[in-house]
Amino acid sequence: MKGYLASHFFNDAFFEWTENLAKEIEDKTDLDLYVPQRNAAINDKKNNDASITAEKISKADTEELEKANILIACLDGLTIDDGVAGEIMAHGVMAEFEEKHGINFPRMIIGLVTDMRYEGTGDNKLYRNQMIIGKVLEHGHLVVGYAGDRSYKDQIISYINDFIKNNN
């Protein structure tokens, strides 16, 4: 089974967070995981900026999304990252198209939010775009973690391992 880890990894904190989550998923599951930040051809702006184009990014990531059975998507940030939102919609629409056309290609989306404000109320509530949340829930699970509590990783690992077991 193949997976795709979508996050906003363009700063040091989220680059490290994404890599740490990827390593834990790779260590505790049999998922063949694509992590876009590892694809230097489209994401090493320091060394490859002159050759990176919007079309290259789109083609490379879409090719991996097409192959991915499982999309793990980080929904943290001031808003959901534009690229992550696009990846969620693309993966969900692929699943819907395949189902409508009798293509048996199992897909699942795991959305993850760890911002402590997400479970707040009133002025303390962190809003997430409901179309994106809805697409996650249509095709999988929304994991709500809490800053400083790493148990959300166990929940993600469990969803992945159950999906692999049930679709092999």
C-alpha positions as CSV (number, residue, x, y, z in Angstrom):
1,M,0.0,0.0,0.0
2,K,1.1,3.5,-0.8
3,G,0.6,6.6,1.2
4,Y,1.1,10.4,0.8
5,L,1.8,12.8,3.7
6,A,0.5,16.3,3.0
7,S,1.6,19.1,5.2
8,H,2.8,22.7,5.1
9,F,6.5,22.0,5.5
10,F,8.0,25.2,4.2
11,N,9.4,26.4,7.5
12,D,11.9,24.6,9.8
13,A,9.3,23.7,12.5
14,F,6.9,22.0,10.2
15,F,9.7,20.5,8.1
16,E,11.0,18.7,11.2
17,W,7.5,17.9,12.4
18,T,6.6,16.4,9.0
19,E,9.8,14.3,8.9
20,N,9.3,13.0,12.4
21,L,5.7,12.0,11.7
22,A,6.8,10.4,8.4
23,K,9.5,8.4,10.2
24,E,7.1,7.1,12.8
25,I,4.6,6.0,10.2
26,E,7.3,4.3,8.2
27,D,8.6,2.6,11.4
28,K,5.2,1.3,12.6
29,T,3.4,0.5,9.3
30,D,4.1,-1.2,6.0
31,L,3.0,1.9,4.1
32,D,5.2,3.0,1.3
33,L,5.1,6.7,2.1
34,Y,5.6,9.6,-0.3
35,V,6.6,12.8,1.6
36,P,6.7,15.8,-0.8
37,Q,9.4,17.6,1.1
38,R,11.8,14.7,0.3
39,N,11.3,15.3,-3.4
40,A,14.2,17.7,-4.1
41,A,13.3,18.0,-7.8
42,I,10.3,20.1,-6.8
43,N,10.9,21.3,-3.3
44,D,14.6,22.1,-2.8
45,K,14.3,25.8,-3.5
46,K,17.8,26.4,-2.2
47,N,19.5,24.3,-4.8
48,N,16.9,23.8,-7.5
49,D,14.9,27.0,-7.6
50,A,15.7,27.8,-11.2
51,S,14.3,24.5,-12.4
52,I,11.2,24.2,-10.2
53,T,8.0,25.2,-12.0
54,A,4.4,25.1,-11.0
55,E,3.7,22.5,-13.7
56,K,6.5,20.2,-12.3
57,I,5.1,20.5,-8.8
58,S,1.6,19.7,-10.0
59,K,2.6,16.8,-12.1
60,A,4.9,15.2,-9.6
61,D,2.5,15.5,-6.6
62,T,-0.5,14.4,-8.7
63,E,1.3,11.3,-9.9
64,E,2.0,10.3,-6.3
65,L,-1.6,11.2,-5.2
66,E,-2.9,8.9,-7.9
67,K,-0.9,6.0,-6.6
68,A,-1.7,6.7,-2.9
69,N,-4.2,4.5,-1.1
70,I,-3.9,6.6,2.0
71,L,-3.6,10.4,2.3
72,I,-2.5,11.7,5.7
73,A,-3.1,15.5,5.7
74,C,-2.1,18.0,8.3
75,L,-4.8,20.6,8.8
76,D,-2.9,22.8,11.2
77,G,-1.9,26.4,10.5
78,L,-3.5,29.8,10.5
79,T,-5.7,28.2,7.8
80,I,-5.5,24.8,6.1
81,D,-2.5,25.1,3.7
82,D,-3.7,25.7,0.1
83,G,-1.7,22.7,-1.2
84,V,-3.0,20.4,1.5
85,A,-6.6,21.4,0.8
86,G,-6.0,20.7,-2.9
87,E,-4.5,17.3,-2.1
88,I,-7.5,16.4,0.0
89,M,-10.0,17.4,-2.6
90,A,-8.0,15.6,-5.4
91,H,-7.7,12.4,-3.4
92,G,-11.4,12.4,-2.4
93,V,-12.6,13.1,-6.0
94,M,-10.3,10.4,-7.3
95,A,-11.9,8.0,-4.9
96,E,-15.4,9.1,-5.9
97,F,-14.6,8.8,-9.7
98,E,-13.1,5.3,-9.2
99,E,-16.1,4.2,-7.2
100,K,-18.6,5.5,-9.9
101,H,-16.6,3.7,-12.6
102,G,-16.2,0.4,-10.8
103,I,-12.5,0.8,-10.2
104,N,-11.5,-1.1,-7.1
105,F,-8.7,1.0,-5.7
106,P,-9.1,1.4,-1.9
107,R,-8.5,5.0,-0.7
108,M,-8.7,6.7,2.7
109,I,-8.0,10.2,4.0
110,I,-6.8,10.8,7.5
111,G,-7.0,14.5,8.4
112,L,-5.1,15.7,11.4
113,V,-5.4,18.9,13.5
114,T,-3.4,19.3,16.7
115,D,-4.1,23.0,17.4
116,M,-5.5,23.3,20.9
117,R,-7.9,26.0,19.7
118,Y,-9.8,23.5,17.5
119,E,-11.8,22.1,20.4
120,G,-12.4,25.6,21.8
121,T,-15.8,27.3,21.8
122,G,-16.8,30.9,21.0
123,D,-13.9,33.2,20.7
124,N,-11.5,30.3,21.4
125,K,-12.7,28.1,18.5
126,L,-10.3,27.6,15.5
127,Y,-12.4,27.4,12.3
128,R,-11.4,24.9,9.6
129,N,-13.0,25.0,6.2
130,Q,-16.0,22.7,6.3
131,M,-15.8,21.5,2.7
132,I,-12.3,20.2,3.4
133,I,-13.3,18.7,6.8
134,G,-16.3,17.1,5.0
135,K,-14.1,15.6,2.3
136,V,-11.9,14.1,5.0
137,L,-14.9,12.7,6.9
138,E,-16.5,11.3,3.6
139,H,-13.4,9.3,2.9
140,G,-11.9,8.5,6.3
141,H,-11.1,10.0,9.7
142,L,-10.5,13.3,11.4
143,V,-7.9,12.9,14.1
144,V,-7.9,15.7,16.7
145,G,-4.8,15.9,18.8
146,Y,-3.6,18.4,21.3
147,A,-0.3,20.3,21.3
148,G,2.2,18.4,23.5
149,D,0.2,15.2,23.5
150,R,1.6,12.7,21.0
151,S,-1.2,10.1,21.3
152,Y,-2.7,11.3,18.0
153,K,0.3,9.5,16.3
154,D,-0.9,6.2,17.7
155,Q,-4.4,6.8,16.4
156,I,-3.0,7.6,12.9
157,I,-0.9,4.4,13.0
158,S,-3.9,2.4,14.1
159,Y,-6.1,3.7,11.2
160,I,-3.3,3.0,8.7
161,N,-2.6,-0.5,9.9
162,D,-6.4,-1.4,10.1
163,F,-6.8,-0.1,6.5
164,I,-3.9,-2.1,5.2
165,K,-5.2,-5.2,7.0
166,N,-8.7,-4.8,5.7
167,N,-7.7,-4.1,2.1
168,N,-5.0,-6.6,1.3
